[in-house]
Amino acid sequence: MPAASVLASPPRSFDASGRALPLTREEIDQRAALALQALDSLEGMGDEEEQRETFAHLARAVNEDRLSDRPRFGS
């Protein structure tokens, strides 16, 4: 598995009161590029068998203790 590069977080887009601050087109593009880079880095994590096992575990966990009798992920 390749070593993950350390990414710096973009500056916050809200003020101390929680109000949204306007972003420039460059800031929006930078955030989009960072998001895509993060998603691309996930592709190389684990092999197919590990990913199948992880999904099966997560699907079982989501289906447990549901208020509805209908499973979220098949039967």
Secondary structure, DSSP 8 states (H G I E B T S, - for coil): ------------SB-TTS-B----HHHHHHHHHHHHHHHHHHHTSS-HHHHHHHHHHHHHHHHTT-SSSS-SS--
